[in-house]
């Protein structure tokens, strides 16, 4: 019982130490990213910029740079409201897909059933949804926010409510208290009548804090600009903050709007009628970067506001950016479907995604079992017939994206114990060093191979001390496994083959056949990056 308690304490201690180290590494990444954001903001002359970074569904950092109002010297913060432009499309996606789940909408229904805004015969809701409705429907992708706005009629038909009211359901469900379904509630009596007085007061308070828009004049100076169109439709018009969009991201991860299978469909690239993939799913841009799915959307109100929402679902990693100029989006051809043309996105992916597990020091506790054991030593308890538990701790460094090294200590308690009870105590400890070769990454996991060697220390005591002895064996090891990114850490599963022989003549466990011990070991563990 004491041994079990001590092992539990040791494992708990190691997990806490590794979690602290992982947290510290994340803080370093945040600080580095902040420096890049501020440098890019200054170069692009963005007056105010609000940011949120999420990891594992938690807000790792949120804040602001510059000013939401230059003249009044009001700093930009995570709670500064902005028109989020086309990020609104992702909210409409949730509304439409919710209708699909409820059996109220078929995406292959002709769009003409709902609106005459799309003139092409044969165009369906799906074509508009995926920006493939222009020309011959389904043949080519061409991002067009005005056409996407025609989905407003579809949302209202399948929900039975105005789009403002359905947007409000989403905002309330995600607890987005500083978000508003449109900038025009103050002067729009019909729109205001849709909400109770308490809700209207909250919306008005948010709109009173709205960031001031700015543009660059012909001499490159920052000047005050006009607000963009203030209405709301399926394509654009929502008002929100970086903090509220972080809550929205958490709600997406928690499947508060649609189920996981439906969300994955939205985050899968569409295809043309010729079967060619396009960079857009259902309301989201979809892109594979180094074999990993990235989903995102940008927003652009020319000469006033811009925005970016980027997610790496497999890593539970998200970036939110909101700006009171068009500097986030106007200079970069994001509509073509490549988010890496944005220097903000490129910096984020490099700092948070590429370095996560790509290189650096790591530590990895694991547990496993041996099987297919063979030995030429005296085995009076017939231990080779039984699987044995293995506890291991390893650490190392990945020196670049493909290779690295790892040192491991593994403890195999009671290895020579078996059915007869003749072995009183036995212990096996392996100390090995291995080279690691990381193989091309798949969508869900990353395979690797390893080869190396070291030493095995054996101690066996039998009840009559007939064969009680100790040995040191030279050991070779080879194997492979997979790394599976999780929400809080990287999971690891591997299979290794160990073969050990006498390093030199020594008083040791007597030999029956040959001076060797071999076994296979399967194990699972957790990798923490320091």
C-alpha positions as CSV (number, residue, x, y, z in Angstrom):
1,X,0.0,0.0,0.0
2,X,2.9,2.4,0.8
3,X,4.5,1.6,-2.5
4,X,1.2,2.4,-4.3
5,X,0.8,5.7,-2.4
6,X,4.4,6.8,-3.1
7,X,4.1,6.0,-6.8
8,X,0.8,8.0,-7.0
9,X,2.5,10.9,-5.2
10,X,5.5,10.8,-7.5
11,X,3.3,10.7,-10.7
12,X,1.1,13.6,-9.3
13,X,4.2,15.6,-8.6
14,X,5.6,15.0,-12.1
15,X,2.3,16.1,-13.7
16,X,2.2,19.3,-11.7
17,X,5.8,20.2,-12.5
18,X,5.2,19.5,-16.2
19,X,1.9,21.5,-16.2
20,X,3.7,24.4,-14.7
21,X,6.5,24.2,-17.3
22,X,3.9,24.0,-20.1
23,X,2.1,27.1,-18.7
24,X,5.4,29.0,-18.6
25,X,6.2,28.1,-22.2
26,X,2.7,29.3,-23.2
27,X,3.3,32.6,-21.4
28,X,6.6,33.1,-23.3
29,X,4.8,32.5,-26.6
30,X,2.1,35.1,-25.6
31,X,4.7,37.7,-24.8
32,X,6.6,37.1,-28.0
33,X,3.3,37.3,-30.0
34,X,2.5,40.6,-28.3
35,X,5.7,42.1,-29.5
36,X,5.0,41.0,-33.1
37,X,1.4,42.4,-32.9
38,X,2.5,45.8,-31.7
39,X,5.3,46.0,-34.3
40,X,2.9,45.1,-37.1
41,X,0.2,47.5,-35.8
42,X,2.7,50.4,-35.9
43,X,3.9,49.5,-39.4
44,X,0.4,49.2,-40.8
45,X,-0.7,52.4,-38.9
46,X,-3.6,50.7,-37.2
47,X,-4.9,53.2,-34.5
48,X,-6.4,50.6,-32.2
49,X,-6.2,46.8,-32.1
50,X,-7.9,44.4,-29.7
51,X,-6.7,40.8,-29.3
52,X,-7.7,37.6,-27.6
53,X,-5.7,34.3,-27.7
54,X,-7.3,31.0,-26.5
55,X,-5.7,27.7,-25.8
56,X,-7.6,24.7,-24.6
57,X,-10.9,26.6,-24.5
58,X,-9.4,29.1,-22.0
59,X,-8.6,32.7,-22.7
60,X,-4.8,32.7,-22.4
61,X,-4.4,36.4,-23.0
62,X,-6.6,39.3,-24.1
63,X,-5.9,43.0,-24.3
64,X,-5.4,46.0,-26.6
65,X,-2.9,48.1,-28.4
66,X,-3.2,51.8,-29.4
67,X,-6.4,53.7,-29.1
68,X,-10.0,53.1,-29.9
69,X,-10.4,56.9,-30.0
70,X,-7.3,58.9,-30.8
71,X,-8.7,62.3,-30.1
72,X,-10.1,61.3,-26.7
73,X,-7.0,59.1,-26.0
74,X,-9.2,56.1,-25.1
75,X,-7.1,53.0,-25.1
76,X,-8.2,49.9,-27.1
77,X,-9.0,47.0,-24.8
78,X,-10.4,43.5,-25.1
79,X,-13.8,45.0,-24.2
80,X,-13.8,47.7,-27.0
81,X,-16.8,47.1,-29.4
82,X,-16.1,47.0,-33.1
83,X,-18.2,46.2,-36.2
84,X,-16.9,42.7,-37.0
85,X,-17.9,42.8,-40.7
86,X,-17.8,39.4,-42.4
87,X,-17.0,37.4,-39.2
88,X,-20.8,37.8,-39.0
89,X,-21.0,35.1,-41.7
90,X,-19.8,32.5,-39.2
91,X,-22.8,33.3,-36.9
92,X,-25.1,32.9,-39.9
93,X,-23.5,29.6,-40.6
94,X,-24.5,28.4,-37.1
95,X,-28.1,29.6,-37.6
96,X,-28.4,27.9,-41.0
97,X,-26.9,24.6,-39.8
98,X,-29.1,24.6,-36.8
99,X,-32.1,24.7,-39.2
100,X,-30.5,21.8,-41.1
101,X,-30.2,19.8,-37.9
102,X,-33.8,20.4,-37.1
103,X,-35.0,19.3,-40.5
104,X,-36.2,22.7,-41.5
105,X,-33.7,23.3,-44.3
106,X,-32.2,21.4,-47.1
107,X,-29.0,23.1,-48.4
108,X,-29.6,21.8,-51.9
109,X,-32.9,23.7,-52.2
110,X,-32.9,26.3,-55.0
111,X,-32.1,29.7,-53.5
112,X,-34.9,31.1,-55.7
113,X,-37.4,29.6,-53.2
114,X,-36.3,32.2,-50.7
115,X,-35.1,35.3,-52.7
116,X,-34.8,36.7,-56.2
117,X,-31.4,38.2,-55.4
118,X,-29.5,35.4,-57.1
119,X,-30.3,35.3,-60.8
120,X,-28.5,32.2,-61.9
121,X,-30.9,29.3,-62.6
122,X,-30.0,26.2,-60.7
123,X,-28.3,28.1,-57.8
124,X,-28.9,26.4,-54.5
125,X,-28.6,27.6,-50.9
126,X,-25.4,25.5,-50.7
127,X,-23.9,27.4,-53.7
128,X,-24.5,30.7,-52.0
129,X,-23.3,29.3,-48.7
130,X,-20.0,28.2,-50.3
131,X,-19.5,31.2,-52.7
132,X,-19.9,29.0,-55.8
133,X,-23.2,30.6,-57.1
134,X,-21.7,33.0,-59.7
135,X,-21.7,32.1,-63.4
136,X,-22.5,28.4,-63.7
137,X,-23.5,27.4,-60.1
138,X,-21.0,25.1,-58.6
139,X,-18.3,25.5,-61.2
140,X,-16.0,28.1,-59.5
141,X,-15.3,29.6,-56.1
142,X,-15.6,33.4,-56.0
143,X,-15.9,35.0,-52.6
144,X,-18.8,37.5,-52.6
145,X,-20.2,39.0,-49.4
146,X,-23.1,40.7,-51.2
147,X,-24.4,37.4,-52.4
148,X,-24.0,35.8,-49.0
149,X,-26.3,38.5,-47.7
150,X,-29.1,36.8,-49.6
151,X,-29.0,34.0,-47.0
152,X,-30.8,36.4,-44.7
153,X,-34.1,35.4,-46.2
154,X,-33.2,31.7,-45.7
155,X,-32.4,32.3,-42.0
156,X,-35.6,34.1,-41.5
157,X,-37.7,31.6,-43.3
158,X,-36.4,28.5,-41.5
159,X,-36.3,30.2,-38.1
160,X,-39.6,32.0,-38.3
161,X,-37.9,35.2,-36.8
162,X,-36.1,38.2,-38.1
163,X,-32.3,37.7,-38.4
164,X,-31.8,40.2,-35.6
165,X,-33.8,38.1,-33.2
166,X,-32.0,34.9,-34.2
167,X,-28.6,36.6,-33.9
168,X,-29.7,37.7,-30.4
169,X,-30.3,34.0,-29.5
170,X,-26.8,33.2,-30.5
171,X,-25.3,36.2,-28.6
172,X,-27.3,35.4,-25.4
173,X,-26.5,31.7,-25.5
174,X,-22.8,32.5,-25.7
175,X,-23.2,35.1,-22.9
176,X,-21.8,37.8,-25.3
177,X,-23.0,40.8,-23.2
178,X,-21.1,43.4,-25.1
179,X,-22.3,42.4,-28.6
180,X,-25.2,43.9,-30.6
181,X,-27.2,42.7,-33.6
182,X,-26.6,45.8,-35.7
183,X,-25.4,49.4,-35.3
184,X,-28.7,51.0,-36.3
185,X,-30.9,50.3,-33.3
186,X,-30.9,53.9,-32.2
187,X,-32.5,55.3,-35.3
188,X,-34.5,52.2,-36.3
189,X,-37.8,52.1,-34.5
190,X,-38.9,48.8,-36.1
191,X,-35.6,47.1,-35.1
192,X,-35.6,48.5,-31.6
193,X,-39.2,47.2,-31.1
194,X,-37.9,43.6,-31.3
195,X,-36.2,43.9,-27.9
196,X,-37.2,44.6,-24.4
197,X,-36.1,47.8,-22.6
198,X,-33.4,46.1,-20.5
199,X,-31.8,44.5,-23.6
200,X,-32.1,47.8,-25.5
201,X,-30.4,49.7,-22.7
202,X,-27.5,47.2,-22.7
203,X,-27.2,47.5,-26.5
204,X,-27.2,51.3,-26.4
205,X,-24.5,51.3,-23.7
206,X,-22.3,49.1,-25.9
207,X,-22.9,51.2,-29.0
208,X,-21.9,54.3,-27.0
209,X,-18.5,52.8,-26.5
210,X,-18.0,51.8,-30.1
211,X,-14.5,52.2,-31.5
212,X,-14.0,55.2,-33.8
213,X,-13.1,54.3,-37.4
214,X,-10.0,55.7,-39.1
215,X,-8.4,55.7,-42.5
216,X,-5.2,56.9,-44.2
217,X,-5.4,60.1,-46.3
218,X,-3.4,60.7,-49.5
219,X,-0.4,61.8,-47.4
220,X,-0.4,58.7,-45.3
221,X,-1.8,60.4,-42.2
222,X,-4.4,58.8,-39.9
223,X,-7.7,60.6,-40.2
224,X,-11.2,60.0,-38.8
225,X,-13.5,58.1,-41.1
226,X,-17.2,57.5,-41.5
227,X,-18.9,54.4,-40.0
228,X,-19.8,51.7,-42.5
229,X,-23.4,50.6,-43.2
230,X,-25.2,50.2,-39.9
231,X,-27.7,47.5,-40.7
232,X,-27.3,43.8,-40.2
233,X,-27.8,40.8,-42.5
234,X,-26.4,37.3,-42.9
235,X,-23.1,38.7,-44.3
236,X,-22.2,41.5,-42.0
237,X,-23.4,43.9,-39.3
238,X,-22.8,42.4,-35.9
239,X,-21.0,44.5,-33.3
240,X,-18.7,42.6,-30.8
241,X,-15.5,42.7,-28.7
242,X,-12.4,40.6,-28.6
243,X,-13.6,39.2,-25.3
244,X,-17.0,38.3,-26.6
245,X,-15.6,36.6,-29.6
246,X,-13.5,34.6,-27.3
247,X,-16.7,33.5,-25.6
248,X,-18.1,32.7,-29.0
249,X,-15.1,30.5,-29.7
250,X,-15.6,28.7,-26.4
251,X,-19.3,28.1,-27.4
252,X,-18.3,26.7,-30.7
253,X,-15.9,24.2,-29.0
254,X,-18.7,23.3,-26.6
255,X,-21.2,22.6,-29.4
256,X,-23.7,25.1,-28.0
257,X,-25.1,25.9,-31.4
258,X,-24.8,22.7,-33.5
259,X,-23.5,19.3,-32.8
260,X,-19.9,18.2,-33.5
261,X,-20.6,16.3,-36.7
262,X,-22.4,19.4,-38.2
263,X,-19.6,21.7,-37.1
264,X,-17.1,19.4,-38.7
265,X,-19.1,19.6,-42.0
266,X,-18.9,23.4,-41.8
267,X,-15.2,23.1,-41.3
268,X,-14.6,20.8,-44.3
269,X,-13.7,22.3,-47.7
270,X,-16.4,22.3,-50.3
271,X,-15.9,21.1,-53.9
272,X,-16.8,22.3,-57.3
273,X,-18.9,20.3,-59.7
274,X,-15.6,19.0,-61.1
275,X,-14.6,17.7,-57.7
276,X,-11.9,20.3,-57.1
277,X,-11.6,21.5,-53.5
278,X,-12.3,25.1,-52.7
279,X,-10.9,27.1,-49.7
280,X,-14.3,27.5,-48.1
281,X,-16.7,25.3,-46.2
282,X,-20.1,26.4,-44.9
283,X,-19.6,29.9,-43.6
284,X,-15.8,29.5,-42.9
285,X,-12.6,29.6,-44.8
286,X,-11.0,26.2,-44.5
287,X,-7.3,25.5,-45.1
288,X,-4.8,22.8,-44.5
289,X,-1.4,24.1,-43.3
290,X,1.4,21.5,-43.0
291,X,-1.3,18.8,-42.9
292,X,-3.3,20.4,-40.2
293,X,-6.8,21.9,-40.5
294,X,-7.1,25.7,-39.9
295,X,-10.5,27.4,-40.1
296,X,-10.9,31.2,-40.2
297,X,-12.7,34.2,-41.4
298,X,-11.7,37.8,-42.0
299,X,-13.8,41.0,-42.0
300,X,-13.2,44.2,-44.0
301,X,-15.1,47.4,-44.0
302,X,-13.0,49.6,-46.4
303,X,-11.4,52.6,-44.7
304,X,-13.0,51.9,-41.4
305,X,-12.8,48.5,-39.7
306,X,-11.2,45.0,-40.1
307,X,-11.1,41.8,-38.2
308,X,-9.8,38.2,-38.1
309,X,-10.9,35.1,-36.4
310,X,-8.6,32.0,-36.7
311,X,-8.9,28.6,-35.2
312,X,-6.7,25.5,-35.2
313,X,-9.3,23.0,-33.9
314,X,-7.0,20.0,-33.3
315,X,-4.9,22.1,-31.0
316,X,-7.8,24.0,-29.4
317,X,-6.0,27.2,-30.4
318,X,-7.7,30.5,-31.4
319,X,-6.8,34.1,-32.4
320,X,-9.2,37.0,-32.4
321,X,-8.2,40.4,-33.9
322,X,-10.3,43.5,-34.2
323,X,-9.1,46.9,-35.6
324,X,-10.5,50.4,-36.1
325,X,-9.0,50.7,-39.5
326,X,-8.9,48.4,-42.6
327,X,-5.2,47.6,-41.8
328,X,-5.8,44.0,-40.8
329,X,-7.3,43.0,-44.1
330,X,-7.2,45.6,-46.9
331,X,-3.6,45.0,-48.0
332,X,-3.8,41.2,-48.1
333,X,-5.7,39.0,-50.6
334,X,-7.5,37.0,-47.9
335,X,-10.5,36.4,-50.2
336,X,-8.4,34.0,-52.2
337,X,-8.4,31.6,-49.2
338,X,-4.8,31.7,-47.8
339,X,-4.7,33.1,-44.3
340,X,-0.9,33.1,-44.2
341,X,-0.8,36.2,-46.4
342,X,-1.8,38.0,-43.2
343,X,1.4,38.8,-41.3
344,X,-0.6,38.6,-38.0
345,X,-1.9,35.1,-38.9
346,X,1.6,34.0,-40.0
347,X,3.2,35.2,-36.8
348,X,0.4,33.6,-34.7
349,X,0.7,30.2,-36.5
350,X,4.5,30.2,-36.3
351,X,4.7,31.2,-32.7
352,X,1.8,29.1,-31.2
353,X,1.3,26.3,-33.7
354,X,4.6,25.5,-35.4
355,X,6.7,25.7,-32.2
356,X,4.2,23.6,-30.2
357,X,5.8,20.2,-30.4
358,X,7.9,21.2,-33.4
359,X,11.1,21.8,-31.4
360,X,12.5,22.4,-28.0
361,X,12.8,20.5,-24.7
362,X,10.1,18.1,-23.5
363,X,9.4,15.6,-20.7
364,X,7.1,12.6,-21.0
365,X,5.8,10.2,-18.3
366,X,4.3,7.0,-19.5
367,X,3.0,3.6,-18.4
368,X,2.9,0.4,-20.3
369,X,3.4,-3.4,-20.3
370,X,5.8,-6.0,-21.7
371,X,4.9,-9.0,-23.8
372,X,6.5,-11.7,-25.9
373,X,9.4,-11.9,-23.3
374,X,12.3,-14.3,-24.0
375,X,15.2,-15.0,-21.7
376,X,18.1,-17.5,-21.4
377,X,18.4,-16.7,-17.7
378,X,17.1,-18.9,-14.9
379,X,13.4,-18.1,-14.8
380,X,12.2,-20.2,-11.8
381,X,8.9,-18.3,-11.6
382,X,8.1,-18.7,-15.3
383,X,7.9,-14.9,-15.5
384,X,8.2,-14.8,-19.3
385,X,4.6,-16.1,-19.6
386,X,3.2,-12.9,-17.9
387,X,2.9,-9.3,-19.0
388,X,4.8,-6.9,-16.8
389,X,3.9,-3.3,-15.9
390,X,6.4,-0.6,-16.9
391,X,6.7,2.9,-15.5
392,X,8.9,5.3,-17.5
393,X,9.9,8.9,-17.6
394,X,11.8,10.4,-20.5
395,X,13.0,13.8,-21.6
396,X,14.8,15.2,-24.6
397,X,14.9,17.8,-27.3
398,X,13.6,18.0,-30.8
399,X,16.3,19.9,-32.6
400,X,14.2,20.7,-35.6
401,X,11.0,19.6,-37.3
402,X,12.3,16.1,-38.1
403,X,14.9,14.8,-35.7
404,X,15.8,14.9,-32.0
405,X,17.0,12.8,-29.1
406,X,15.4,11.3,-26.0
407,X,16.8,9.8,-22.8
408,X,14.6,7.4,-20.8
409,X,14.5,5.7,-17.5
410,X,12.1,2.8,-17.1
411,X,11.3,0.7,-14.0
412,X,9.8,-2.8,-14.3
413,X,9.0,-3.8,-10.7
414,X,8.6,-7.5,-10.0
415,X,9.8,-8.5,-13.5
416,X,11.0,-12.0,-12.6
417,X,8.1,-12.7,-10.3
418,X,5.6,-15.2,-11.4
419,X,3.4,-18.1,-10.5
420,X,5.5,-20.3,-8.3
421,X,6.3,-17.7,-5.6
422,X,10.0,-18.7,-5.6
423,X,11.2,-15.2,-6.5
424,X,11.0,-12.9,-3.4
425,X,12.0,-9.6,-5.1
426,X,13.1,-8.6,-8.6
427,X,13.7,-5.3,-10.2
428,X,14.6,-4.3,-13.7
429,X,15.7,-0.7,-14.6
430,X,16.5,0.4,-18.1
431,X,18.5,3.5,-19.0
432,X,18.5,4.3,-22.7
433,X,19.2,7.1,-25.1
434,X,17.5,7.2,-28.5
435,X,17.5,9.2,-31.7
436,X,14.0,10.3,-32.9
437,X,12.9,10.6,-36.5
438,X,9.5,12.4,-36.9
439,X,7.6,11.2,-40.0
440,X,5.2,13.2,-42.2
441,X,2.3,14.4,-40.1
442,X,-1.3,13.1,-40.7
443,X,-4.5,15.0,-39.9
444,X,-5.0,13.5,-36.5
445,X,-1.5,12.3,-35.4
446,X,2.2,12.5,-36.1
447,X,4.2,9.2,-36.4
448,X,7.8,8.8,-35.4
449,X,10.5,6.2,-35.3
450,X,13.3,5.7,-32.7
451,X,16.5,3.7,-32.3
452,X,19.1,3.7,-29.6
453,X,20.7,1.8,-26.8
454,X,21.9,1.8,-23.2
455,X,22.0,-0.4,-20.2
456,X,19.7,-2.7,-18.2
457,X,20.2,-3.2,-14.5
458,X,18.7,-6.4,-13.0
459,X,18.3,-7.5,-9.4
460,X,16.7,-10.8,-8.5
461,X,16.3,-12.4,-5.0
462,X,14.8,-15.9,-4.6
463,X,13.4,-17.3,-1.3
464,X,16.4,-19.6,-0.6
465,X,19.0,-17.2,-2.1
466,X,20.0,-19.9,-4.5
467,X,20.0,-17.6,-7.6
468,X,20.0,-14.2,-5.9
469,X,22.2,-12.0,-8.0
470,X,22.6,-8.7,-9.9
471,X,23.5,-8.0,-13.5
472,X,24.3,-5.1,-15.9
473,X,23.4,-5.8,-19.5
474,X,24.0,-3.8,-22.6
475,X,20.7,-3.0,-24.3
476,X,19.5,-2.1,-27.8
477,X,16.1,-0.6,-28.4
478,X,14.1,0.3,-31.6
479,X,10.5,1.2,-32.2
480,X,8.0,3.8,-33.2
481,X,4.8,5.5,-32.2
482,X,2.4,8.3,-32.7
483,X,1.9,11.8,-31.1
484,X,-1.8,12.9,-30.9
485,X,-2.4,16.5,-30.0
486,X,-5.0,16.9,-27.2
487,X,-6.8,19.8,-25.6
488,X,-4.3,20.2,-22.8
489,X,-1.2,18.3,-23.8
490,X,0.1,15.8,-26.5
491,X,-0.8,12.2,-26.0
492,X,1.8,9.6,-27.0
493,X,1.5,5.9,-27.8
494,X,4.5,3.7,-28.8
495,X,5.8,0.2,-29.3
496,X,9.4,-0.7,-28.7
497,X,11.6,-3.8,-28.9
498,X,14.3,-4.3,-26.2
499,X,17.2,-6.8,-26.5
500,X,19.8,-7.0,-23.7
501,X,23.0,-9.1,-23.3
502,X,25.8,-9.2,-20.9
503,X,28.1,-6.2,-21.1
504,X,31.0,-8.2,-19.7
505,X,31.7,-11.3,-17.6
506,X,30.3,-10.8,-14.1
507,X,28.7,-12.7,-11.2
508,X,25.1,-12.7,-12.3
509,X,21.9,-14.5,-12.8
510,X,22.7,-18.0,-13.9
511,X,22.2,-18.9,-17.6
512,X,20.1,-21.8,-18.9
513,X,20.4,-21.1,-22.7
514,X,22.1,-17.8,-23.6
515,X,23.0,-14.6,-21.9
516,X,20.1,-12.4,-23.2
517,X,16.8,-11.0,-22.3
518,X,14.3,-9.5,-24.9
519,X,10.8,-8.2,-24.8
520,X,8.3,-6.0,-26.6
521,X,6.9,-3.0,-24.7
522,X,3.7,-1.1,-25.5
523,X,3.1,2.2,-23.6
524,X,1.0,5.3,-23.5
525,X,2.0,8.7,-22.1
526,X,1.8,12.4,-22.1
527,X,4.3,14.8,-23.7
528,X,4.8,18.2,-22.0
529,X,6.8,20.9,-23.9
530,X,9.0,23.0,-21.7
